[in-house]
Amino acid sequence: MTTALLGPAEIRALADRLGVRPTKTLGQNFLHDPNTIRRIVRTADLAPGERVLEVGPGLGSLTLGLLEAGHPVTAVEIDPVLAAALPQTVAERVPAADLTVVLGDALRLDPLPGPPPTALVANLPYNVAVPVVLNLLAALPSLQRGLVMVQAEVAERLAAPPGSKVYGVPSVKAAWHAATTRAGAVPRMVFWPVPNVDSGLVRLVRRDPPATTATRDEVFAAVDAAFAQRRKTLRAALAGWAGSAAAAEDALRAAGIDPSARGETLDVTAFARLAAHRPSR
């Protein structure tokens, strides 16, 4: 069966041709298994012809899978060598595909050219996965859904419900923007170089943030304060945030929250209520 996708031999040959060596600094681990790539595209559950935002396309493995399935792609790549090479790789394997390549940092995005993407599908660099997801959801309201591949531990945190051991700041902040669920595991051996951690898929579905008079930044400040000392009760952990332990207790009671509770028991809606009652607002 002929395929447009890149296998292990093609990945290494392309990297050699470009003089590319994967770097930990940019979190580069290149996918090289066509079956995994097609599984990711299927799991993303995209509408026919839906425009996709891909962050960190690298050598183009997932890009080709998305284009092969008929999806226009806007790809944001921080490495200038990889960004320059991607259009040629695509032209050789998926002729006439709709690809826009943006050289840039997904943490500091300028307005994207062309039609706005409505889905995010990406193999994200492990070291910046959470801030990239949060920044994109905040900066691009057109994104209505997503499927991201991240370190397995990060996948657990992003999708964790209140009360679980790994529930924390990433869980709450992601929940402000979207419903998050685990969507499967990805084995280490489908990457080059092979990472020393497992990977997982997280599905994101956009939803409205909780109703509150507080801004997102004010809610996130409460979240940060609550988890900075997660073993303490909220009355103690929020003392600096509120101005004193007594003021924190007043704000918590006004929001209908037990001052003796801990941050990991609150969902994003509770944090939104709490932020609205911060004394100095």
C-alpha positions in Angstrom: 0.0 0.0 0.0 1.4 3.4 -1.0 1.3 6.0 1.7 2.0 9.7 1.9 3.2 9.3 5.5 6.7 9.2 6.8 8.1 5.9 8.3 11.3 5.5 10.4 13.6 5.3 7.3 12.0 8.4 5.7 12.2 10.4 8.9 15.9 9.7 9.4 16.7 10.4 5.7 14.8 13.7 5.8 16.5 14.7 9.0 19.9 13.8 7.5 19.2 15.8 4.4 18.2 18.9 6.5 21.1 18.5 8.9 18.6 18.2 11.7 19.3 16.6 15.1 16.4 16.5 17.5 17.0 18.8 20.5 15.7 18.5 24.1 15.6 22.3 24.2 12.8 22.4 21.6 11.3 19.1 22.9 11.7 17.4 19.6 10.6 13.8 19.4 9.4 13.0 15.8 6.6 10.5 15.2 7.4 7.9 12.6 4.6 5.3 12.8 1.9 5.7 10.1 -0.6 3.6 12.1 -0.2 5.8 15.1 -0.6 9.0 13.0 -3.8 7.7 11.4 -5.1 6.7 14.8 -4.5 10.2 16.1 -6.3 11.7 13.1 -9.3 9.4 13.6 -9.4 10.0 17.3 -9.5 13.8 16.7 -13.0 13.3 15.3 -12.7 16.2 12.9 -15.5 17.4 10.6 -14.9 16.9 6.9 -12.5 19.6 5.6 -12.2 21.2 9.0 -9.1 23.5 9.3 -6.6 22.3 11.9 -4.0 24.2 13.8 -0.9 22.1 14.4 1.9 23.2 16.7 5.4 21.8 16.3 4.9 19.9 13.0 8.6 19.0 13.0 9.4 16.9 10.0 5.8 16.7 9.0 4.6 13.3 10.1 1.3 14.4 11.6 0.9 17.2 9.1 0.9 14.7 6.3 -1.7 12.5 8.1 -4.0 15.4 8.6 -3.6 16.6 5.0 -4.0 13.0 3.7 -7.4 12.9 5.5 -8.5 16.1 3.7 -8.0 18.7 6.4 -6.4 22.1 5.7 -3.6 22.7 8.1 -2.1 25.8 9.6 1.2 24.7 11.1 3.2 26.8 13.6 6.8 25.8 13.8 9.5 27.6 15.9 12.5 25.9 14.1 13.3 27.9 11.0 14.9 25.0 9.2 11.9 22.7 9.8 9.5 25.5 8.9 11.2 26.1 5.6 11.4 22.4 4.7 7.8 21.5 5.5 6.1 22.9 2.3 8.4 20.9 0.1 7.9 17.7 2.1 4.1 18.1 1.8 4.3 19.0 -2.0 6.2 15.8 -2.6 3.7 13.6 -0.8 0.3 15.3 -0.8 0.2 17.5 -3.9 -2.2 20.4 -3.9 -2.7 20.1 -0.1 -3.9 23.2 1.7 -1.0 24.0 4.1 0.0 27.3 5.7 3.2 27.3 7.6 3.8 30.0 10.3 7.3 30.5 11.6 6.8 31.4 15.2 6.4 30.6 18.9 3.0 29.2 20.0 3.5 31.0 23.3 3.6 34.4 21.6 1.4 34.0 18.6 0.7 36.9 16.2 -2.7 36.8 14.4 -2.7 33.7 12.1 -3.0 34.2 8.3 -5.9 32.7 6.4 -9.1 31.2 7.7 -9.2 30.6 11.4 -8.6 27.0 12.5 -11.4 25.4 14.5 -9.5 22.4 15.8 -6.1 21.9 17.5 -4.3 18.6 16.7 -0.7 18.5 17.8 2.2 16.4 19.2 3.3 19.1 21.7 6.8 19.6 23.0 6.8 18.1 26.5 8.5 21.0 28.2 5.9 23.6 27.2 2.7 21.6 26.6 0.5 23.1 29.3 1.3 26.8 28.7 0.9 26.2 24.9 -2.5 24.7 25.4 -3.7 27.4 27.8 -2.3 30.2 25.5 -3.9 28.8 22.4 -7.3 28.4 24.0 -7.1 31.9 25.3 -5.7 33.5 22.2 -7.8 31.7 19.5 -11.5 31.6 20.3 -12.1 30.0 17.0 -10.7 26.7 18.4 -13.7 24.6 19.3 -12.0 21.2 19.9 -8.6 19.6 20.1 -6.6 16.5 20.5 -3.1 17.0 21.9 -0.3 14.5 22.6 1.6 15.2 25.7 3.7 13.4 28.4 1.4 10.8 30.0 1.8 12.5 33.4 0.7 15.9 31.9 -2.3 14.2 30.2 -3.4 12.9 33.6 -3.1 16.3 35.2 -5.0 18.1 32.3 -7.9 15.7 32.5 -7.9 15.1 36.3 -11.2 15.8 38.2 -11.4 17.6 41.5 -10.4 15.4 44.4 -7.9 13.3 42.5 -4.2 13.1 43.5 -3.0 14.8 40.4 -5.6 17.5 40.2 -4.0 20.9 40.3 -3.3 24.2 38.5 -3.2 22.8 35.0 -6.5 20.9 35.6 -8.4 24.0 36.8 -7.0 26.4 34.2 -7.7 24.0 31.3 -11.3 23.5 32.7 -11.8 27.3 32.4 -11.7 26.9 28.6 -12.7 23.4 27.8 -13.9 20.0 29.0 -10.8 17.7 29.0 -10.7 13.9 28.8 -8.1 11.2 28.3 -8.2 9.8 24.8 -5.6 7.0 24.8 -2.0 6.2 25.3 0.9 6.4 22.7 3.9 4.0 23.1 7.4 5.3 23.3 8.7 3.3 20.3 6.8 5.3 17.7 9.1 8.3 18.2 12.6 9.2 17.1 14.5 9.6 19.4 12.7 7.3 21.8 11.6 9.5 24.8 12.2 8.3 28.3 8.5 8.9 29.3 5.2 7.6 28.0 2.8 9.8 26.1 -1.0 10.3 26.2 -3.7 11.9 24.2 -6.0 14.5 25.7 -9.3 15.6 24.1 -10.4 19.2 24.5 -14.0 20.4 23.9 -14.5 24.2 24.1 -17.1 25.4 26.6 -18.1 28.7 28.1 -16.2 29.7 31.2 -18.1 29.9 34.5 -20.3 32.9 35.1 -18.5 35.3 37.4 -17.8 39.0 37.9 -14.0 38.2 38.2 -11.7 38.2 35.2 -9.9 35.1 34.1 -6.6 36.5 35.5 -8.3 37.1 38.8 -9.7 33.5 38.9 -6.3 32.1 37.9 -4.6 34.1 40.7 -6.9 32.4 43.2 -6.0 29.0 41.7 -2.3 29.7 41.9 -2.6 30.8 45.5 -4.7 27.8 46.5 -2.2 25.2 45.1 1.0 27.0 46.1 0.6 25.4 49.5 -1.8 22.5 48.7 -1.4 20.7 52.0 -2.8 23.7 53.8 -6.4 24.5 54.3 -7.8 27.2 52.0 -8.1 29.6 54.9 -4.3 29.4 55.4 -3.2 29.0 51.8 -5.2 32.0 50.7 -4.1 34.3 53.5 -1.6 36.1 51.3 -4.0 36.3 48.4 -6.8 37.8 50.5 -4.6 39.9 52.8 -5.0 37.8 55.9 -6.3 34.4 57.0 -9.5 36.1 58.4 -10.1 37.9 55.1 -9.6 34.6 53.3 -12.2 32.9 55.5 -14.7 35.7 54.9 -14.2 35.4 51.1 -14.5 31.6 51.3 -17.7 31.7 53.3 -19.2 34.4 51.0 -18.5 32.0 48.1 -20.1 29.1 49.9 -16.8 27.2 50.4 -15.7 25.5 53.6 -12.5 27.4 54.8 -11.1 24.1 56.1 -11.3 22.5 52.6 -8.2 22.2 50.4 -7.7 23.5 46.9 -7.8 20.1 45.2 -11.5 19.8 46.2 -12.7 22.8 44.3 -13.8 22.8 40.7 -13.3 25.8 38.4 -16.8 27.1 39.1 -16.0 27.3 42.8 -12.7 29.1 42.1 -14.7 31.6 39.9 -17.1 32.3 42.8 -14.2 32.7 45.2 -12.3 35.2 43.0 -15.4 37.4 42.8 -15.2 37.8 46.6 -11.6 38.7 46.9 -11.5 41.6 49.4 -9.3 43.9 47.4 -11.4 43.7 44.2 
